[in-house]
Amino acid sequence: MRETIKLPSTALDGGLGIAHRLDDRLETSMTDGPAVLVVEDDRNLNHLLVMALESDGYQTIESVTGRSAIEEVRIRNPDLILLDLGLPDIDGLALVPTIRANSAAPIIVVSGRGEEAEKVKALDAGANDYLTKPFSVPELRARMRATLRDHVHVANGTETTIVFGQYTLDFLAQRLMRGKSLVHLSPTEFRLLATLARHAGRPVTTDALLRETWGAAYQRKNDYVRVYMHSLRAKVEPDPTHPQFLLNEAGFGYRLNTSGG
């Protein structure tokens, strides 16, 4: 069943933090697209985001508290989550690991907190991307498309585990084992290693690592890859100064060597 929705031109500006003005009338046919959970305690903004997303064919689920968001994640299993950090009952930053423990759906943080430290905390906690208010609707849409593409790429992989040396990386359990011992990885370290593991034996560009691990907003943060690669090597390499598994491809990126060790 197809339905035409009309959204007024002023719907997404008017001081609500989204710096975009739609055309006078926006008509888009609705489809059964990906389900998006919008976690935003500002009910007006929540409703306007829902209208914009539904006009693009997304199915939407609305939540205004952290507790209801957790329940929706468990019951509705959304394909993507837009998460505001300033919730009335639970700080959104603390909510990220809880959501991640219950769902593999990508999380895009949408917040007025623009400090880099806040972004790093959210990404380390398990978020896939971070968008600072005010933002444009086209940018939000582009971030969502990129995040969903990356997630589909991961989900469509045929392997659930990758073995290299004494290590087993389990994509579903999101853990790294050395024999029978758990190797503690931060969420960001896991995503970085998992990205390399999905392309095991093949070099992955620094840009691709940034996009898949941190999100589109961090395309120029090359230092992030170097810092986290150093941390990963310290945890998995017998001699981090002479890596066997996490190899540098000069001028290109990095490669996971599954025959090392």
VEXZAGU-578922 format. One record per residue (C-alpha): residue number from 1; residue in three letters; x negated, y negated, z negated. Coordinates in nm, 4 decimals. Example, Ala and Ser with C-alpha at 12.3 -4.5 7.8 and 13.67 -1.06 7.14 Angstrom:
% VEXZAGU-578922
num:residuo:c1:c2:c3
1:ala:-1.2300:0.4500:-0.7800
2:ser:-1.3670:0.1060:-0.7140
This chain:
% VEXZAGU-578922
num:residuo:c1:c2:c3
1:met:0.0000:0.0000:0.0000
2:arg:-0.1360:-0.3427:0.0954
3:glu:-0.0471:-0.6704:-0.0656
4:thr:-0.1386:-1.0259:0.0271
5:ile:-0.2503:-1.2498:-0.2575
6:lys:-0.2785:-1.6281:-0.2375
7:leu:-0.5160:-1.8168:-0.4638
8:pro:-0.5006:-2.1954:-0.4971
9:ser:-0.8061:-2.3989:-0.4071
10:thr:-0.8576:-2.5320:-0.7598
11:ala:-0.8370:-2.1962:-0.9315
12:leu:-1.2060:-2.1485:-1.0019
13:asp:-1.3298:-2.4955:-1.0856
14:gly:-1.1620:-2.7419:-1.3190
15:gly:-1.4332:-2.7253:-1.5863
16:leu:-1.4112:-2.3514:-1.6526
17:gly:-1.7788:-2.2949:-1.5798
18:ile:-1.7651:-2.1601:-1.2265
19:ala:-1.9033:-2.4134:-0.9811
20:his:-1.7120:-2.3147:-0.6706
21:arg:-1.4079:-2.4513:-0.4850
22:leu:-1.2128:-2.2082:-0.2730
23:asp:-1.0479:-2.2981:0.0549
24:asp:-0.7020:-2.4538:0.0261
25:arg:-0.5406:-2.1133:0.0465
26:leu:-0.7210:-1.7801:0.0298
27:glu:-0.5435:-1.4805:0.1739
28:thr:-0.7056:-1.1399:0.1472
29:ser:-0.5607:-0.7944:0.1815
30:met:-0.5949:-0.5883:-0.1345
31:thr:-0.7354:-0.2344:-0.1239
32:asp:-0.8113:0.0368:-0.3744
33:gly:-1.1692:-0.0773:-0.4241
34:pro:-1.4094:-0.0233:-0.7139
35:ala:-1.2694:-0.0738:-1.0643
36:val:-1.4264:-0.3702:-1.2460
37:leu:-1.3922:-0.4289:-1.6198
38:val:-1.3958:-0.8044:-1.6934
39:val:-1.4941:-0.8655:-2.0568
40:glu:-1.4354:-1.2356:-2.1221
41:asp:-1.2668:-1.3905:-2.4279
42:asp:-1.1688:-1.7095:-2.2447
43:arg:-0.8307:-1.5878:-2.1212
44:asn:-0.8048:-1.8533:-1.8496
45:leu:-1.1469:-1.7705:-1.7107
46:asn:-1.0753:-1.3987:-1.7453
47:his:-0.7554:-1.4380:-1.5451
48:leu:-0.9210:-1.6494:-1.2756
49:leu:-1.2052:-1.3999:-1.2354
50:val:-0.9500:-1.1212:-1.2045
51:met:-0.7614:-1.3143:-0.9351
52:ala:-1.0816:-1.3734:-0.7366
53:leu:-1.1910:-1.0096:-0.7620
54:glu:-0.8513:-0.8698:-0.6716
55:ser:-0.8450:-1.0961:-0.3669
56:asp:-1.1637:-0.9148:-0.2594
57:gly:-1.0010:-0.5734:-0.3024
58:tyr:-1.1413:-0.4781:-0.6432
59:gln:-0.9270:-0.3090:-0.9036
60:thr:-0.9576:-0.5000:-1.2293
61:ile:-0.9310:-0.4270:-1.6008
62:glu:-0.9137:-0.7182:-1.8447
63:ser:-1.0598:-0.7258:-2.1944
64:val:-1.1039:-1.0174:-2.4348
65:thr:-1.2799:-0.8403:-2.7253
66:gly:-1.5756:-0.6084:-2.7645
67:arg:-1.3724:-0.3349:-2.9297
68:ser:-1.1123:-0.3275:-2.6544
69:ala:-1.3945:-0.3240:-2.3970
70:ile:-1.5439:-0.0109:-2.5529
71:glu:-1.2017:0.1553:-2.5454
72:glu:-1.1470:0.0599:-2.1815
73:val:-1.4890:0.1989:-2.0881
74:arg:-1.4085:0.5304:-2.2545
75:ile:-1.0578:0.5597:-2.1131
76:arg:-1.0746:0.3885:-1.7736
77:asn:-1.4330:0.4658:-1.6666
78:pro:-1.4870:0.1472:-1.4596
79:asp:-1.7300:0.1345:-1.1687
80:leu:-1.8822:-0.1954:-1.2823
81:ile:-1.8647:-0.4158:-1.5935
82:leu:-1.8816:-0.7965:-1.6112
83:leu:-1.9737:-0.8781:-1.9707
84:asp:-1.9674:-1.2133:-2.1493
85:leu:-2.1970:-1.2289:-2.4535
86:gly:-1.9882:-1.4717:-2.6601
87:leu:-1.7104:-1.2391:-2.7752
88:pro:-1.5039:-1.3068:-3.0905
89:asp:-1.5596:-0.9747:-3.2672
90:ile:-1.8895:-0.8291:-3.1421
91:asp:-2.1879:-1.0085:-2.9939
92:gly:-2.2063:-0.8985:-2.6318
93:leu:-2.5775:-0.8274:-2.6617
94:ala:-2.5077:-0.5669:-2.9302
95:leu:-2.2312:-0.4251:-2.7122
96:val:-2.4594:-0.3385:-2.4190
97:pro:-2.6198:-0.0240:-2.5753
98:thr:-2.2767:0.0997:-2.6896
99:ile:-2.1372:0.0654:-2.3398
100:arg:-2.4472:0.2274:-2.1938
101:ala:-2.4067:0.5246:-2.4307
102:asn:-2.0542:0.5812:-2.2985
103:ser:-2.0899:0.4967:-1.9315
104:ala:-2.3417:0.4899:-1.6488
105:ala:-2.1514:0.2027:-1.4845
106:pro:-2.3754:-0.0949:-1.4052
107:ile:-2.3409:-0.3987:-1.6324
108:ile:-2.3718:-0.7572:-1.5114
109:val:-2.3963:-1.0000:-1.8024
110:val:-2.2108:-1.3253:-1.7335
111:ser:-2.3059:-1.5762:-2.0006
112:gly:-2.3623:-1.9388:-2.0841
113:arg:-2.6855:-1.8432:-2.2580
114:gly:-2.9463:-1.9396:-2.0027
115:glu:-3.2660:-1.8896:-2.2024
116:glu:-3.5098:-1.6402:-2.0499
117:ala:-3.5448:-1.4651:-2.3876
118:glu:-3.1703:-1.3909:-2.3873
119:lys:-3.1913:-1.2501:-2.0352
120:val:-3.4843:-1.0263:-2.1284
121:lys:-3.3000:-0.8994:-2.4378
122:ala:-2.9889:-0.8152:-2.2364
123:leu:-3.1847:-0.6369:-1.9627
124:asp:-3.3926:-0.4463:-2.2163
125:ala:-3.0713:-0.3431:-2.3921
126:gly:-2.9471:-0.1794:-2.0716
127:ala:-2.7826:-0.4461:-1.8556
128:asn:-2.8495:-0.4292:-1.4824
129:asp:-2.8273:-0.7998:-1.4018
130:tyr:-2.7734:-1.1367:-1.5691
131:leu:-2.5783:-1.4297:-1.4283
132:thr:-2.5814:-1.7642:-1.6091
133:lys:-2.2774:-1.9933:-1.6230
134:pro:-2.1981:-2.2051:-1.4320
135:phe:-2.2273:-1.9841:-1.1263
136:ser:-2.0689:-1.9732:-0.7839
137:val:-1.8143:-1.7137:-0.6831
138:pro:-2.0143:-1.6196:-0.3696
139:glu:-2.3184:-1.5510:-0.5888
140:leu:-2.1111:-1.3360:-0.8243
141:arg:-1.9740:-1.1416:-0.5297
142:ala:-2.3234:-1.0914:-0.3844
143:arg:-2.4607:-0.9735:-0.7186
144:met:-2.1726:-0.7293:-0.7548
145:arg:-2.2213:-0.5904:-0.4038
146:ala:-2.5961:-0.5456:-0.4577
147:thr:-2.5484:-0.3817:-0.7975
148:leu:-2.2830:-0.1430:-0.6676
149:arg:-2.4992:-0.0501:-0.3674
150:asp:-2.7906:0.0343:-0.5934
151:his:-2.5654:0.2350:-0.8257
152:val:-2.4115:0.4344:-0.5399
153:his:-2.7628:0.5089:-0.4120
154:val:-2.8563:0.6495:-0.7514
155:ala:-2.5310:0.8397:-0.8017
156:asn:-2.5534:1.0060:-0.4611
157:gly:-2.8930:1.1566:-0.5365
158:thr:-2.8967:1.5365:-0.5412
159:glu:-3.1570:1.5752:-0.8146
160:thr:-3.0635:1.5403:-1.1821
161:thr:-3.4172:1.5943:-1.3136
162:ile:-3.7696:1.5249:-1.1923
163:val:-4.0728:1.7134:-1.3229
164:phe:-4.4259:1.5743:-1.3174
165:gly:-4.7091:1.7285:-1.5159
166:gln:-4.5736:1.8201:-1.8600
167:tyr:-4.2889:1.5717:-1.8284
168:thr:-3.9239:1.6150:-1.7339
169:leu:-3.7181:1.3064:-1.6541
170:asp:-3.3455:1.3698:-1.6982
171:phe:-3.1319:1.1165:-1.5093
172:leu:-2.8027:1.2237:-1.6666
173:ala:-2.9248:1.2312:-2.0270
174:gln:-3.1417:0.9234:-1.9593
175:arg:-3.4423:1.0641:-2.1395
176:leu:-3.8007:1.1692:-2.0796
177:met:-3.9324:1.4898:-2.2381
178:arg:-4.2935:1.5992:-2.2779
179:gly:-4.2455:1.9695:-2.3209
180:lys:-3.9919:1.9826:-2.6055
181:ser:-4.0803:1.6394:-2.7434
182:leu:-3.8838:1.3260:-2.6647
183:val:-4.0848:1.0341:-2.5287
184:his:-3.9289:0.7104:-2.6485
185:leu:-3.8632:0.4703:-2.3615
186:ser:-3.6838:0.1373:-2.3725
187:pro:-3.3855:0.1108:-2.1330
188:thr:-3.5954:-0.1021:-1.8982
189:glu:-3.8853:0.1442:-1.9032
190:phe:-3.6435:0.4267:-1.8257
191:arg:-3.4870:0.2410:-1.5324
192:leu:-3.8290:0.1579:-1.3908
193:leu:-3.9495:0.5180:-1.4181
194:ala:-3.6175:0.6484:-1.2830
195:thr:-3.6463:0.4203:-0.9810
196:leu:-3.9909:0.5601:-0.9037
197:ala:-3.8673:0.9140:-0.9685
198:arg:-3.5817:0.8782:-0.7203
199:his:-3.8477:0.8056:-0.4575
200:ala:-4.0991:1.0558:-0.5990
201:gly:-4.4075:1.0931:-0.3837
202:arg:-4.3260:0.7815:-0.1813
203:pro:-4.4465:0.4266:-0.2472
204:val:-4.1845:0.1804:-0.3702
205:thr:-4.2305:-0.1904:-0.3077
206:thr:-4.2517:-0.4313:-0.5992
207:asp:-3.9426:-0.6105:-0.4657
208:ala:-3.7438:-0.2858:-0.4678
209:leu:-3.8574:-0.2070:-0.8220
210:leu:-3.7502:-0.5514:-0.9391
211:arg:-3.4129:-0.5270:-0.7660
212:glu:-3.3279:-0.1795:-0.8917
213:thr:-3.4684:-0.2188:-1.2420
214:trp:-3.3907:-0.5800:-1.3339
215:gly:-3.1481:-0.7027:-1.0698
216:ala:-3.1366:-0.9545:-0.7884
217:ala:-3.2102:-1.2503:-1.0192
218:tyr:-3.5629:-1.1227:-1.0852
219:gln:-3.6908:-1.0830:-0.7300
220:arg:-3.9875:-1.3146:-0.7885
221:lys:-4.0854:-1.1853:-1.1342
222:asn:-4.3725:-0.9643:-1.0154
223:asp:-4.5396:-0.9871:-1.3555
224:tyr:-4.2484:-0.7920:-1.5064
225:val:-4.3412:-0.4847:-1.3039
226:arg:-4.7082:-0.5059:-1.4028
227:val:-4.6287:-0.5514:-1.7734
228:tyr:-4.3814:-0.2627:-1.7887
229:met:-4.5985:-0.0383:-1.5739
230:his:-4.8814:-0.0940:-1.8228
231:ser:-4.6435:0.0044:-2.1038
232:leu:-4.5241:0.3168:-1.9192
233:arg:-4.8780:0.4289:-1.8446
234:ala:-4.9664:0.3962:-2.2123
235:lys:-4.6841:0.6407:-2.2900
236:val:-4.7265:0.9029:-2.0164
237:glu:-5.0819:0.8917:-1.8837
238:pro:-5.3578:1.0929:-2.0573
239:asp:-5.5918:0.8069:-1.9632
240:pro:-5.3982:0.4899:-1.8711
241:thr:-5.7105:0.3365:-1.7148
242:his:-5.7243:0.6259:-1.4668
243:pro:-5.3563:0.7073:-1.3991
244:gln:-5.2578:1.0439:-1.2567
245:phe:-4.8815:0.9897:-1.2234
246:leu:-4.8005:0.6181:-1.1960
247:leu:-5.0175:0.5141:-0.9067
248:asn:-5.0721:0.1667:-0.7672
249:glu:-5.0305:0.1250:-0.3917
250:ala:-5.2488:-0.1803:-0.3272
251:gly:-5.0616:-0.4681:-0.1677
252:phe:-4.7367:-0.2691:-0.1624
253:gly:-4.6092:-0.1415:-0.4974
254:tyr:-4.6225:0.1814:-0.6949
255:arg:-4.5681:0.5551:-0.6499
256:leu:-4.4834:0.8415:-0.8839
257:asn:-4.7208:1.1277:-0.8127
258:thr:-4.5409:1.4470:-0.9185
259:ser:-4.8444:1.6658:-0.8483
260:gly:-5.0661:1.4774:-1.0938
261:gly:-5.1961:1.6347:-1.4130
